[in-house]
Amino acid sequence: MSAGHGSRSSLPITTKGMGRHFCSPQKPWNKKKTSTTVPIRAHALKRQKLLDELADLLSPPSPEPGSHICSGTTSPTDHPTEPLEPTEPEEALFMLDVEEVSSGNPTVEETHTTRPTEKSISLCASWKAVIRTMIDPFVKYTTAMLGKPLPVLGSLLSSCTAHCQEQKATNILCLFLDRFTSISVLSCDCSTLPQTLISHGLFPTAPSQPRMAVSVELLSFYRALFERSCDAIYALAAALNTYYNRRGFRVTNQKIGVNCYQGTTVKEPFRRGLSQAVQWYAILQAEVDKQ
């Protein structure tokens, strides 16, 4: 850099070529010469301790007292080495899925397993049977509500078309986007309880005798949100409960029990039901897409 040019703006203006190259001025002091090294306390002791541990690991193990070391060279084929036996019994190295029963020790801990149980298999079969009956009412509802505002449901729902004489009324706690409310749902021979719920835009949280139903629009919103943010169902249940509480909708205890008083707020009232509804609503969507 030419002398006298301490900044880029002080360079002469030129109309030919690239002009003069500007370099940043060197500082009058050198950082390497003026900087001081600050010693770290106990740094040498820590370093020496690590070196000693490394030397112990690299050094060959010392023979145990009482062991005999044979001198001389022997061929590997003369004394074949036998495989070492495990220090623990082989049965203790694996967790058994079956329940151990011992007459001498009655307090045997049960081993939890992730294998499907008879109860879960039966529940899955019930859901699959119910999903097949909900496809047609679900398609009719989504087709009728496409491009239209959501209706406000009344306090009594029915989908009976044959005017059945015997109808069963069931109170269902229905979760919507802005509120939750209890609705009486009628079921009969021509329209089961899940079919009546899905025909009005409600998805049950159980295949038989549900006590809670979730709005199809709420489940569709969570599905679209999950595709972008992958929020867990626990986050949806907690956020929905907080949103309902802020709007003045609270789920309170009606029965009195141990550590449970009438009128107290339930902490997680929607988590288990929402998890079932989200899982099987996705399966219902998949079945509809197949058709």
Order of alpha helices (4+ residues) and beta strands (2+ residues): alpha-alpha-alpha-beta-beta-beta-alpha-beta-beta-alpha-alpha-alpha
